[in-house]
């Protein structure tokens, strides 16, 4: 017969050991201790138990109890020891990466993000300052103990071959959903430089297009994990992927419904132009693509305007006319007028965004008109109070330019995120002011000329450097102004 009291003692010993571990584990998850303290504490417990084993070696009952506890602690230490490898990771930086179009001209662009773990540096400002020197830096994520623990567990499961990596699981799900018909994308599925499962939806849509089951003539940014039954599942780094899709000028993006709220918050806060659609199942994505191709012919124009080279390469981005430009100007006009009062005669909306229907760079140009130069100093001080920076005339007589300290300028106390805009102060008899107004009014009154100007800008944006773009556009403007004897 087993001694029930001894059995109870053995069980209690194991429970006490596990409770001690759970307390340490909880404290670790609260970021109150690091992995070295966690593992170190467990090693101290193990050492004490080993000493007790030696001291009680002649007491069989105590030896059994201590052996059980010692074995449990030893197993836990083996399980947690790998945490030390991740302890030095303090931040994860994300960077722009070129989207992947698995099959040329499919229009399905997979959103991928390049990441880099930062080790042993705790000062966020130091890291950001260094990374911002790189054009493709997006954001910085603080790594906590929960992140480290999840990474450790995933690595253990991979080493034990209990769990496959996310990219392998994505391949399995896509093949099962498509019933093995993946010959058109085998080269992509064999790649070893991609991790994660967020390309699943885009890969499956690409195969449907390659098989002729789906027709598409637009460019879509696509992200979303895919189950073997076609459900679209939540993914990480949605902010980075939305920004990459916007950066590449895609008119549409398809995302999981579980990420919809976050994605729309990003679109709103960043004033993005991309139109975001969310889906729960791949069938919804198929219906969406068909609908946009069949019923939204206006987007053909948007797609023709999309640059072959990204904005980060040319620095030039032309987008279709947006009614928001006029609304934004009216709001800016009101804020500036309220602040400057009688110091200004009027505030004019000039440049391409002031001509309805004209595609343009999404930057509003404003001419703030004053009576004479002797009023400029007062106006300049008022503008500086609103957050503007005086830049001089930038080489063009008859206008004084002002930049913005941040995206909330003009400051109004309500943290309004304004669209990008250029502000100039001109006297009422300034030749530069009259050039702006003459060219604007001519385009408003001659739609066919505005159309020619638009096509010129689109063509230049696709293939020209910024200096070539400015020079060629300037020649067009000069030709119009010469009709009015401007030289």
C-alpha positions as CSV (number, residue, x, y, z in Angstrom):
1,X,0.0,0.0,0.0
2,X,1.1,3.5,-0.8
3,X,1.6,5.9,2.1
4,X,-1.1,8.5,1.3
5,X,0.7,11.1,3.5
6,X,3.9,10.7,1.6
7,X,2.1,10.9,-1.7
8,X,0.4,14.1,-0.5
9,X,3.8,15.5,0.5
10,X,5.3,14.7,-2.9
11,X,2.4,16.5,-4.6
12,X,2.6,19.5,-2.3
13,X,6.3,19.7,-3.0
14,X,5.7,19.8,-6.7
15,X,2.9,22.4,-6.3
16,X,5.1,24.7,-4.2
17,X,7.9,24.5,-6.8
18,X,5.5,25.4,-9.6
19,X,3.9,28.2,-7.6
20,X,7.4,29.7,-7.0
21,X,8.0,29.5,-10.8
22,X,4.7,31.1,-11.6
23,X,5.4,34.0,-9.2
24,X,8.7,34.6,-10.9
25,X,7.1,34.2,-14.3
26,X,4.4,36.7,-13.4
27,X,6.9,39.3,-12.2
28,X,8.9,38.8,-15.4
29,X,5.8,39.3,-17.6
30,X,5.2,42.6,-15.8
31,X,8.7,43.7,-17.0
32,X,9.8,44.0,-13.3
33,X,12.7,41.7,-13.8
34,X,14.7,40.6,-16.8
35,X,15.6,37.1,-18.1
36,X,18.9,37.0,-16.2
37,X,17.2,37.5,-12.9
38,X,14.5,35.0,-13.8
39,X,16.9,32.3,-14.8
40,X,19.3,33.3,-12.0
41,X,16.6,32.9,-9.4
42,X,15.7,29.5,-10.7
43,X,19.4,28.5,-10.6
44,X,19.6,29.6,-7.0
45,X,16.6,27.5,-6.1
46,X,18.2,24.5,-8.0
47,X,21.5,25.0,-6.1
48,X,19.7,25.1,-2.7
49,X,17.8,21.9,-3.7
50,X,21.0,20.1,-4.7
51,X,22.6,21.1,-1.4
52,X,19.5,19.7,0.4
53,X,19.7,16.5,-1.6
54,X,23.3,16.0,-0.3
55,X,22.4,16.9,3.3
56,X,19.3,14.6,3.3
57,X,20.9,11.8,1.4
58,X,20.3,9.3,4.2
59,X,16.6,10.3,4.7
60,X,14.8,8.5,1.9
61,X,11.5,10.3,2.3
62,X,13.1,13.8,2.1
63,X,15.3,12.6,-0.8
64,X,12.2,11.7,-2.8
65,X,10.5,15.0,-2.1
66,X,13.6,17.0,-2.9
67,X,14.3,15.0,-6.1
68,X,10.8,15.7,-7.4
69,X,11.3,19.5,-6.8
70,X,14.8,19.4,-8.2
71,X,13.7,17.7,-11.4
72,X,10.9,20.2,-11.9
73,X,13.2,23.2,-11.5
74,X,15.8,21.7,-13.8
75,X,13.2,21.1,-16.5
76,X,11.9,24.7,-16.1
77,X,15.5,26.1,-16.3
78,X,16.1,24.1,-19.5
79,X,12.9,25.5,-20.9
80,X,13.6,29.1,-19.9
81,X,17.4,29.2,-20.6
82,X,16.9,30.3,-24.2
83,X,15.3,33.5,-22.9
84,X,18.8,34.8,-22.3
85,X,19.5,34.9,-26.0
86,X,16.6,37.4,-26.5
87,X,17.4,39.6,-23.5
88,X,19.6,42.0,-25.4
89,X,16.8,42.8,-27.9
90,X,15.4,46.2,-26.9
91,X,13.6,47.6,-29.9
92,X,12.4,46.4,-33.3
93,X,12.7,48.9,-36.1
94,X,10.6,48.7,-39.3
95,X,11.6,49.9,-42.7
96,X,10.0,50.4,-46.1
97,X,10.4,47.4,-48.4
98,X,9.4,47.1,-52.0
99,X,6.0,45.4,-52.5
100,X,6.1,42.1,-54.3
101,X,4.1,41.5,-57.5
102,X,4.4,37.7,-57.7
103,X,3.2,37.6,-61.4
104,X,3.9,40.6,-63.6
105,X,0.8,42.7,-64.4
106,X,-1.4,40.8,-62.0
107,X,-1.9,44.1,-60.1
108,X,-1.7,42.3,-56.8
109,X,1.1,43.7,-54.7
110,X,2.1,41.9,-51.5
111,X,2.9,44.3,-48.6
112,X,6.1,43.3,-46.9
113,X,8.0,45.1,-44.1
114,X,11.7,44.9,-43.4
115,X,12.5,44.7,-39.7
116,X,15.7,44.9,-37.7
117,X,16.2,44.1,-34.0
118,X,18.1,46.7,-32.0
119,X,20.3,45.3,-29.2
120,X,21.3,46.7,-25.8
121,X,20.3,50.4,-26.5
122,X,17.5,51.6,-24.2
123,X,17.5,55.3,-25.3
124,X,14.7,55.6,-27.9
125,X,15.7,59.1,-29.0
126,X,19.3,58.0,-29.8
127,X,18.0,55.1,-31.9
128,X,15.4,57.2,-33.8
129,X,17.9,60.0,-34.5
130,X,20.2,57.4,-36.1
131,X,17.5,55.6,-38.0
132,X,15.9,58.7,-39.3
133,X,19.0,59.3,-41.4
134,X,17.8,56.3,-43.5
135,X,15.1,57.2,-46.0
136,X,13.2,54.0,-45.5
137,X,12.7,54.1,-41.7
138,X,9.1,53.9,-40.6
139,X,8.7,53.2,-36.9
140,X,10.3,51.8,-33.7
141,X,8.6,49.3,-31.4
142,X,9.7,48.7,-27.9
143,X,10.3,45.0,-27.2
144,X,8.9,43.9,-23.8
145,X,9.3,40.6,-21.9
146,X,6.1,39.2,-23.4
147,X,7.5,39.7,-26.9
148,X,10.8,38.0,-25.9
149,X,8.9,35.1,-24.3
150,X,6.8,34.5,-27.4
151,X,9.9,34.6,-29.6
152,X,11.6,32.1,-27.3
153,X,8.6,29.7,-27.3
154,X,8.3,29.9,-31.1
155,X,12.0,29.0,-31.5
156,X,11.6,26.0,-29.1
157,X,8.6,24.7,-31.0
158,X,10.5,25.1,-34.3
159,X,13.6,23.3,-32.9
160,X,11.4,20.5,-31.7
161,X,9.6,20.4,-35.1
162,X,6.3,20.7,-33.2
163,X,5.3,23.9,-35.0
164,X,6.2,25.2,-38.4
165,X,7.1,28.8,-39.2
166,X,4.4,31.2,-40.4
167,X,5.6,31.3,-44.0
168,X,5.4,27.5,-44.2
169,X,1.9,27.5,-42.7
170,X,0.9,30.1,-45.2
171,X,2.1,27.9,-48.1
172,X,0.1,25.0,-46.7
173,X,-3.1,27.0,-46.3
174,X,-2.9,28.5,-49.8
175,X,-2.3,25.1,-51.4
176,X,-5.2,23.6,-49.5
177,X,-7.5,26.4,-50.4
178,X,-6.5,26.3,-54.0
179,X,-6.6,22.5,-53.9
180,X,-2.9,22.3,-55.0
181,X,-3.1,24.5,-58.1
182,X,-0.1,26.6,-57.3
183,X,2.3,25.9,-60.2
184,X,2.3,29.6,-61.3
185,X,3.8,30.7,-57.9
186,X,6.1,27.8,-57.0
187,X,9.2,30.1,-57.5
188,X,7.8,32.5,-54.9
189,X,6.8,29.8,-52.5
190,X,10.4,28.5,-52.6
191,X,11.8,31.9,-51.4
192,X,13.7,31.8,-48.2
193,X,14.0,35.6,-47.6
194,X,10.3,36.1,-46.5
195,X,8.8,35.3,-43.2
196,X,5.3,35.6,-41.8
197,X,1.9,34.7,-43.2
198,X,0.5,38.1,-44.1
199,X,1.0,37.5,-47.9
200,X,-1.4,34.6,-47.9
201,X,-4.4,36.5,-49.3
202,X,-2.4,38.2,-52.0
203,X,-0.7,35.0,-53.1
204,X,-4.1,33.2,-53.5
205,X,-5.6,36.2,-55.4
206,X,-2.5,36.1,-57.7
207,X,-3.1,32.5,-58.5
208,X,-6.8,33.1,-59.3
209,X,-5.7,35.8,-61.8
210,X,-3.1,33.6,-63.3
211,X,-5.7,30.8,-63.8
212,X,-8.1,33.2,-65.5
213,X,-10.7,33.0,-62.8
214,X,-10.3,36.6,-62.0
215,X,-9.5,39.6,-64.2
216,X,-7.9,42.7,-62.9
217,X,-6.4,45.9,-64.4
218,X,-5.8,47.9,-61.3
219,X,-3.0,48.0,-58.7
220,X,-3.9,46.7,-55.3
221,X,-1.9,46.7,-52.1
222,X,-2.9,43.4,-50.4
223,X,-2.2,42.1,-46.9
224,X,-3.9,39.4,-44.9
225,X,-3.3,35.9,-43.6
226,X,-5.4,33.1,-45.2
227,X,-6.8,30.0,-43.6
228,X,-7.2,26.8,-45.6
229,X,-10.9,27.5,-45.9
230,X,-10.4,31.0,-47.3
231,X,-11.0,33.1,-44.1
232,X,-8.9,36.2,-44.0
233,X,-7.1,36.6,-40.7
234,X,-5.6,39.4,-38.7
235,X,-2.0,40.4,-39.4
236,X,0.6,42.6,-37.6
237,X,2.3,45.8,-38.7
238,X,-0.8,47.1,-40.4
239,X,0.4,50.7,-40.0
240,X,3.6,50.0,-41.8
241,X,1.9,48.2,-44.6
242,X,-0.7,50.9,-45.2
243,X,2.0,53.5,-45.4
244,X,4.0,51.4,-47.9
245,X,0.9,51.0,-50.1
246,X,0.3,54.8,-49.9
247,X,4.0,55.4,-50.7
248,X,3.8,53.3,-53.8
249,X,0.7,55.2,-55.1
250,X,-1.7,52.3,-55.1
251,X,-5.3,53.5,-55.3
252,X,-6.7,50.6,-53.3
253,X,-5.7,48.4,-50.5
254,X,-7.4,45.2,-49.3
255,X,-6.9,44.2,-45.6
256,X,-8.4,41.8,-43.0
257,X,-11.6,43.1,-41.3
258,X,-10.0,42.5,-38.0
259,X,-7.4,45.3,-38.9
260,X,-10.0,47.7,-40.3
261,X,-10.4,50.1,-37.4
262,X,-6.6,50.5,-37.0
263,X,-6.1,51.0,-40.7
264,X,-8.8,53.6,-41.0
265,X,-7.4,55.5,-38.0
266,X,-4.0,55.6,-39.8
267,X,-5.6,56.8,-43.0
268,X,-7.4,59.6,-41.2
269,X,-4.5,60.7,-38.9
270,X,-2.0,60.6,-41.8
271,X,-4.3,62.2,-44.4
272,X,-3.7,59.3,-46.8
273,X,-5.2,59.1,-50.3
274,X,-5.4,55.3,-50.6
275,X,-8.9,53.7,-50.4
276,X,-9.0,50.9,-47.9
277,X,-11.3,47.9,-48.2
278,X,-11.6,45.2,-45.5
279,X,-12.7,41.6,-46.0
280,X,-13.4,38.5,-43.9
281,X,-13.1,35.9,-46.6
282,X,-11.2,35.7,-49.9
283,X,-14.5,35.5,-51.8
284,X,-15.3,39.0,-50.6
285,X,-11.9,40.2,-52.1
286,X,-12.7,38.5,-55.4
287,X,-16.1,40.2,-55.6
288,X,-14.5,43.5,-54.6
289,X,-11.9,43.3,-57.4
290,X,-14.5,42.4,-60.0
291,X,-16.8,45.2,-58.9
292,X,-14.0,47.8,-59.0
293,X,-12.9,46.6,-62.5
294,X,-16.5,46.6,-63.8
295,X,-18.1,49.6,-62.3
296,X,-15.5,52.1,-61.3
297,X,-14.1,53.3,-64.6
298,X,-13.1,56.6,-63.0
299,X,-10.2,54.8,-61.4
300,X,-8.7,53.9,-64.8
301,X,-7.7,57.6,-64.8
302,X,-6.2,57.2,-61.4
303,X,-4.2,54.2,-62.5
304,X,-2.9,55.8,-65.6
305,X,-1.6,58.6,-63.4
306,X,0.2,56.2,-61.0
307,X,3.9,56.7,-61.4
308,X,6.1,53.9,-62.7
309,X,8.8,55.1,-60.2
310,X,7.8,55.7,-56.6
311,X,7.7,59.0,-54.9
312,X,10.8,58.1,-52.9
313,X,12.7,57.8,-56.2
314,X,11.6,60.8,-58.1
315,X,10.3,63.0,-55.3
316,X,7.2,63.8,-57.5
317,X,3.7,62.5,-56.8
318,X,0.7,63.5,-58.9
319,X,-2.8,62.5,-57.7
320,X,-6.3,63.1,-59.0
321,X,-8.2,66.2,-58.1
322,X,-9.6,66.0,-54.5
323,X,-12.5,68.2,-53.3
324,X,-10.8,68.2,-49.9
325,X,-8.2,70.7,-51.3
326,X,-10.8,73.4,-51.7
327,X,-12.4,72.7,-48.3
328,X,-8.9,72.7,-46.7
329,X,-8.1,76.1,-48.3
330,X,-11.3,77.6,-46.9
331,X,-10.5,76.4,-43.4
332,X,-6.9,77.7,-43.7
333,X,-8.2,81.0,-45.0
334,X,-10.6,81.3,-42.0
335,X,-7.9,80.6,-39.4
336,X,-5.3,82.9,-41.0
337,X,-7.9,85.7,-41.5
338,X,-9.0,85.5,-37.9
339,X,-5.4,85.8,-36.7
340,X,-4.2,88.5,-39.2
341,X,-7.3,90.6,-39.3
342,X,-6.9,93.8,-41.3
343,X,-3.2,93.2,-41.9
344,X,-4.2,91.3,-45.0
345,X,-6.4,92.3,-47.9
346,X,-7.2,88.8,-49.0
347,X,-5.9,85.2,-49.1
348,X,-5.8,83.6,-52.6
349,X,-5.8,79.9,-53.4
350,X,-3.3,79.5,-56.2
351,X,-1.4,76.7,-57.9
352,X,-2.8,73.5,-59.4
353,X,-4.9,72.5,-56.4
354,X,-7.0,75.7,-56.9
355,X,-8.3,74.5,-60.4
356,X,-11.2,72.1,-60.1
357,X,-10.6,68.8,-61.8
358,X,-6.9,69.3,-62.2
359,X,-4.6,66.5,-61.0
360,X,-1.8,67.9,-58.9
361,X,0.8,67.3,-56.2
362,X,-1.3,67.3,-53.0
363,X,0.1,70.5,-51.7
364,X,-2.0,73.7,-51.3
365,X,-0.5,77.0,-52.4
366,X,-1.7,80.2,-50.6
367,X,-0.9,83.8,-51.5
368,X,-1.5,86.1,-48.5
369,X,-2.0,89.6,-50.0
370,X,-0.9,92.8,-48.1
371,X,-1.0,96.5,-49.0
372,X,2.7,97.3,-48.9
373,X,6.0,96.0,-47.7
374,X,6.0,98.1,-44.6
375,X,3.3,95.8,-43.2
376,X,5.3,92.7,-43.8
377,X,7.1,92.6,-40.4
378,X,3.9,92.6,-38.5
379,X,2.4,89.9,-40.7
380,X,5.6,87.8,-40.3
381,X,5.5,88.0,-36.5
382,X,1.8,86.9,-36.5
383,X,2.6,84.0,-38.8
384,X,5.5,82.9,-36.6
385,X,3.1,82.9,-33.6
386,X,1.1,80.4,-35.6
387,X,4.1,78.1,-36.1
388,X,5.3,79.3,-39.6
389,X,9.0,79.8,-40.3
390,X,10.2,82.7,-42.5
391,X,12.4,81.4,-45.4
392,X,13.0,84.6,-47.4
393,X,11.9,84.9,-51.1
394,X,13.8,81.7,-52.1
395,X,15.2,83.4,-55.1
396,X,11.9,84.7,-56.5
397,X,11.2,88.5,-56.1
398,X,7.7,89.6,-55.2
399,X,6.9,86.9,-52.7
400,X,8.1,85.9,-49.2
401,X,7.9,82.2,-48.4
402,X,7.0,80.6,-45.1
403,X,7.5,76.9,-44.1
404,X,5.7,75.0,-41.2
405,X,7.3,73.8,-38.0
406,X,5.0,70.7,-37.9
407,X,1.9,69.3,-39.4
408,X,-0.3,71.1,-36.9
409,X,0.6,74.6,-38.3
410,X,-1.3,76.9,-38.2
411,X,-1.5,76.2,-34.5
412,X,-5.0,76.7,-33.1
413,X,-5.0,74.8,-29.8
414,X,-7.1,71.9,-31.2
415,X,-4.2,69.9,-32.7
416,X,-5.7,70.0,-36.2
417,X,-3.7,67.9,-38.6
418,X,-3.5,70.2,-41.7
419,X,-2.7,69.1,-45.3
420,X,0.7,70.1,-46.5
421,X,0.7,73.6,-47.9
422,X,3.0,76.4,-49.0
423,X,2.3,80.0,-47.8
424,X,3.6,83.1,-49.5
425,X,3.1,86.8,-48.6
426,X,2.8,89.2,-51.5
427,X,2.0,92.9,-51.8
428,X,-1.1,93.7,-53.9
429,X,1.0,95.1,-56.7
430,X,3.5,92.2,-56.8
431,X,4.2,90.9,-60.3
432,X,4.5,87.3,-58.9
433,X,1.1,87.5,-57.3
434,X,-0.4,88.6,-60.7
435,X,1.4,85.7,-62.4
436,X,-0.2,83.3,-60.0
437,X,-3.7,84.7,-60.4
438,X,-3.4,85.0,-64.2
439,X,-2.3,81.5,-64.7
440,X,-4.9,80.1,-62.2
441,X,-7.8,82.0,-63.8
442,X,-6.7,81.0,-67.3
443,X,-6.8,77.3,-66.4
444,X,-10.1,77.7,-64.7
445,X,-11.6,79.3,-67.9
446,X,-9.9,77.0,-70.4
447,X,-10.4,73.3,-69.4
448,X,-8.7,72.1,-72.5
449,X,-5.5,73.9,-71.6
450,X,-5.8,72.6,-68.0
451,X,-6.1,69.1,-69.4
452,X,-2.9,69.6,-71.5
453,X,-1.1,70.9,-68.4
454,X,-2.3,67.9,-66.4
455,X,-1.0,65.4,-69.0
456,X,2.3,67.1,-69.2
457,X,2.8,66.9,-65.4
458,X,1.8,63.2,-65.3
459,X,4.2,62.4,-68.1
460,X,7.0,64.4,-66.4
461,X,6.3,62.8,-63.0
462,X,6.8,59.3,-64.4
463,X,10.2,59.9,-66.0
464,X,11.8,63.2,-65.0
465,X,14.0,64.4,-62.2
466,X,12.6,67.2,-60.0
467,X,14.7,69.8,-61.9
468,X,13.5,68.5,-65.3
469,X,10.0,68.5,-64.0
470,X,10.2,72.1,-62.8
471,X,11.9,73.3,-65.9
472,X,9.4,71.8,-68.4
473,X,6.4,72.9,-66.3
474,X,7.9,76.4,-66.1
475,X,8.1,76.6,-69.9
476,X,4.4,75.7,-70.2
477,X,3.4,78.3,-67.7
478,X,5.7,80.9,-69.4
479,X,3.9,80.2,-72.7
480,X,0.5,81.0,-71.1
481,X,1.7,84.1,-69.3
482,X,3.2,85.5,-72.5
483,X,-0.3,85.8,-73.9
484,X,-0.8,88.5,-71.2
485,X,2.6,90.2,-71.9
486,X,4.3,88.7,-68.9
487,X,8.0,88.3,-69.5
